[in-house]
C-alpha cells in the first residue's frame, strides 16, 4: 500500500480502533500473521492519530451508544476477516 505523505499507524486494540473510527479516521483491517491457526487482526489507521489516542486515554465524554455500535462493527469486521482467512 502506497500512502504519499500520509501517516499510517497499526493498531491491534479493537476499542481504540472503534474510537478512532468514531473520530473519522479510516481503518483498514488485515491479518497480521497470514494463514495461521491463531492469527491476529490489526488495522492500519490513516492520518496522525496522536491527539486522538491521547484523548482516548483522557477522561472525555463520548456517546456510549455510538461507541458500542462502532465497536460491534469493528468486531464484526474482525470476525468476518478471520472467517475468510480460514478458507
C-alpha positions in Angstrom: 0.0 0.0 0.0 1.4 3.4 -1.0 0.4 6.4 1.0 2.1 9.5 -0.3 2.7 11.9 2.5 0.2 10.2 4.8 0.9 8.7 8.3 -0.2 5.1 8.8 -0.4 3.5 12.2 -1.0 -0.1 13.0 -3.4 -0.8 15.9 -4.5 -4.2 17.4 -6.9 -3.0 20.0 -10.5 -3.1 18.7 -11.6 -0.5 21.4 -9.1 2.1 20.2 -9.9 1.4 16.6 -13.6 1.9 17.3 -12.9 5.2 19.0 -10.7 6.4 16.1 -13.3 5.4 13.5 -15.8 7.5 15.5 -13.4 10.4 15.2 -13.4 10.0 11.4 -10.2 8.0 10.8 -10.1 5.4 8.0 -9.3 1.9 9.4 -8.3 -1.0 7.1 -8.3 -4.4 8.8 -5.7 -7.1 7.9 -4.5 -10.4 9.2 -1.1 -9.9 10.9 0.4 -13.4 10.5 -1.1 -14.7 7.3 -2.9 -18.1 7.3 -2.0 -19.3 10.8 -4.4 -21.0 13.2 -4.3 -18.2 15.8 -3.8 -15.3 13.5 -4.4 -11.8 14.9 -6.3 -9.0 13.2 -4.9 -5.5 13.2 -5.9 -2.3 11.5 -3.9 0.3 9.5 -5.2 3.7 10.5 -4.6 6.6 8.1 -3.6 10.0 9.4 -2.0 11.5 12.5 -3.7 9.7 15.4 -1.5 11.0 18.2 -4.0 13.6 19.6 -7.0 11.2 19.2 -5.2 8.4 21.1 -4.2 10.8 23.8 -7.9 11.9 24.1 -8.9 8.2 24.3 -6.9 7.8 27.5 -8.2 11.0 29.0 -11.5 11.3 30.9 -13.5 12.6 28.0 -17.2 12.1 27.3 -18.3 10.1 24.3 -21.8 9.0 23.2 -21.9 5.4 24.6 -24.5 4.2 22.1 -22.3 5.4 19.2 -19.2 3.9 20.7 -20.8 0.5 21.3 -22.3 0.4 17.8 -18.9 1.2 16.3 -17.2 -1.4 18.5 -19.7 -4.0 17.3 -19.0 -3.1 13.7 -15.2 -3.3 14.3 -15.6 -6.7 16.0 -17.8 -7.9 13.1 -15.1 -6.9 10.7 -12.6 -8.8 12.7 -14.7 -11.9 12.9 -15.5 -11.8 9.2 -11.9 -11.4 8.2 -10.8 -14.3 10.4 -13.6 -16.5 8.9 -12.4 -15.6 5.4 -8.8 -16.4 6.4 -9.8 -19.9 7.4 -10.8 -20.8 3.9 
